[in-house]
Amino acid sequence: MTSLAPVELLAHPAIATSPFGPVFAEVAWLADGGLQIDYRIADASRQLRLPAPAPATFTDGLWQHTCCEVFIARAGGQSYRELNFAPNGAWAIYDFIDYRQRLATPTPVIAPTIDVIATANEFTLSASLPAALLPAADTWQIGLTVVLETIDGDKSWWALTHTADRPDFHPLASFTLALNRPAP
C-alpha cells in the first residue's frame, strides 16, 4: 500500500469553537488500484455523537450527522463524485456533472468497506474504496471533508480548505489534494 503524508483538515472559520481536533486524513493506494482513506479525529472531551447502528448499505442524508467524505474530480474537469462514510457502516455515492448538479445514477453493486476504531481520546474511520468506485482518470483533484456532530447536536465542518462563507464542500476550488494513479 502506497501512502501519502497525512493532511490536516481545518474547521470552517464560521465555527466559533469545536471540542474536536486536530482532524487528519491520510490517503493510500490499495494493491487493486483502489483507495483507502483514514480519518483521525481527536475527541479528548468525548463529545462526538455517533449514529445508531444501521445496516452497511446505501443511505441518503449521511452529511446531516457525523460523517466522513471524499470528493473526487478528474483533474481539469467539472464533474465529480462524492462518497460519504458513516461510523455505523452506512455509505452513499453521488455523481455530479458540475457544481451541485447531481446526476441520477444507480446505486453501485460494489460498496466501500468502513472500519471504525474509537479510543478514549480519538476516533478513526477507515474507508476502503475498490477501484470500480473511483472515477476513470490518471490524475484527480480530491477534497477530504468531515462533518462532526456533538452529543448536544452542534455541528462543525472540516476540510482541506474552505472557499465559501458558509460550509460548502462542493466547490472544485476546495479539491486541493492532487493524486496521480500509480503506474501498473
C-alpha positions in Angstrom: 0.0 0.0 0.0 1.4 3.4 -1.1 0.5 6.2 1.3 0.6 9.9 1.1 1.5 12.0 4.2 -1.4 12.7 6.5 -3.1 16.1 5.9 -4.8 18.2 8.5 -8.4 19.2 8.0 -9.4 22.7 9.1 -12.7 23.7 10.8 -14.8 26.1 8.9 -14.0 29.7 10.0 -17.7 30.3 10.8 -17.4 27.8 13.7 -16.6 29.7 16.9 -15.3 26.7 18.8 -15.3 23.0 18.5 -14.4 20.3 21.0 -12.7 18.3 18.3 -9.3 18.5 16.7 -6.9 18.1 15.4 -8.5 16.2 12.5 -6.3 14.4 10.0 -6.9 12.3 6.8 -4.5 10.0 5.0 -4.9 8.6 1.5 -3.3 5.3 0.4 -3.4 3.3 -2.8 -4.5 -0.3 -2.5 -3.0 -3.1 -4.5 -6.1 -3.4 -6.7 -5.9 0.3 -7.7 -8.5 1.3 -5.1 -8.0 3.8 -2.3 -8.0 3.7 1.5 -8.8 6.9 3.3 -8.2 7.1 7.1 -9.8 9.9 9.0 -8.4 10.5 12.6 -10.4 12.8 14.9 -9.2 13.9 18.3 -12.0 13.8 20.7 -10.4 14.3 24.2 -13.7 15.6 25.6 -15.7 12.6 24.4 -18.3 14.9 22.7 -18.6 13.1 19.3 -22.1 11.9 18.5 -22.1 8.6 16.6 -25.1 7.4 14.6 -27.1 4.5 15.8 -26.2 1.1 14.4 -27.6 0.5 11.0 -27.1 -1.8 8.0 -24.0 -1.2 5.9 -26.0 -0.1 2.9 -26.5 3.0 0.7 -28.1 5.6 2.9 -29.0 9.2 1.8 -28.5 12.2 4.0 -25.5 11.0 5.9 -23.9 14.5 5.9 -26.6 15.7 8.3 -24.8 14.0 11.2 -21.2 12.7 11.9 -19.9 11.6 8.5 -16.5 11.4 6.7 -16.5 12.3 3.0 -14.3 12.4 -0.1 -14.9 14.4 -3.3 -13.0 13.2 -6.4 -12.8 15.1 -9.7 -10.8 14.4 -12.8 -8.0 17.0 -12.9 -9.2 19.8 -15.2 -12.8 18.5 -15.3 -16.1 19.8 -13.9 -17.7 16.5 -13.0 -17.0 14.9 -9.6 -18.0 12.1 -7.3 -18.9 12.4 -3.7 -18.6 9.5 -1.3 -19.9 9.6 2.3 -19.0 7.2 5.1 -20.9 7.0 8.4 -19.4 5.5 11.5 -22.1 2.9 11.6 -21.1 1.5 8.2 -23.7 3.3 6.1 -22.4 4.9 2.9 -23.5 7.0 -0.1 -22.1 7.7 -3.5 -23.3 10.7 -5.7 -22.2 11.8 -9.1 -22.3 15.5 -10.2 -21.9 16.9 -13.7 -21.0 20.3 -12.3 -21.3 22.3 -9.1 -24.2 20.6 -7.2 -25.8 19.4 -10.4 -26.4 15.8 -9.4 -26.8 13.0 -11.9 -29.4 10.3 -11.4 -27.1 7.3 -11.0 -27.9 3.8 -9.9 -26.6 2.6 -6.5 -23.4 0.7 -7.2 -23.3 -3.1 -6.7 -19.8 -2.7 -5.1 -19.7 -0.9 -1.8 -16.9 0.7 0.2 -15.7 -1.1 3.3 -15.8 1.0 6.5 -13.9 0.2 9.7 -14.0 2.2 12.9 -11.8 2.3 16.0 -12.8 4.5 19.0 -10.5 5.1 21.9 -10.7 7.3 24.9 -9.3 10.3 23.0 -9.6 9.6 19.3 -11.9 8.3 16.7 -10.7 6.7 13.5 -12.7 5.8 10.4 -11.1 3.9 7.6 -12.9 3.7 4.2 -11.6 1.2 1.6 -12.8 2.1 -1.9 -12.5 -0.6 -4.6 -11.1 0.7 -7.9 -14.5 0.3 -9.5 -15.9 3.0 -7.3 -13.3 5.6 -8.5 -13.8 7.9 -11.5 -11.8 6.9 -14.5 -8.7 9.2 -14.7 -5.0 9.2 -14.2 -4.9 12.4 -12.2 -7.5 13.6 -9.7 -8.2 16.6 -7.5 -9.6 15.5 -4.2 -11.4 17.2 -1.4 -11.3 15.4 2.0 -14.0 16.5 4.4 -15.7 15.6 7.7 -18.9 16.7 9.4 -18.8 16.3 13.2 -21.8 16.4 15.5 -21.6 16.8 19.2 -23.7 15.0 21.7 -25.6 18.3 22.0 -26.4 18.4 18.3 -23.9 21.2 17.4 -22.1 20.6 14.1 -18.7 21.6 12.7 -17.4 21.2 9.2 -13.8 20.3 8.4 -11.9 20.3 5.1 -8.6 20.7 3.5 -9.7 24.3 2.7 -12.9 26.3 2.8 -13.7 28.5 -0.2 -17.1 29.8 0.8 -18.5 32.0 3.7 -20.7 29.1 4.8 -19.7 25.4 5.0 -19.9 24.0 1.4 -17.7 21.1 0.3 -18.7 21.2 -3.3 -16.7 24.0 -4.9 -13.9 22.4 -7.1 -11.5 25.0 -5.7 -11.7 23.1 -2.4 -10.5 19.9 -4.0 -6.8 20.7 -3.3 -5.2 17.3 -2.9 -3.7 16.2 -6.3 -3.4 12.5 -6.7 -1.9 10.6 -9.5 -2.8 7.0 -10.2 0.4 4.8 -9.8 1.8 3.1 -12.8 0.8 -0.6 -13.0 
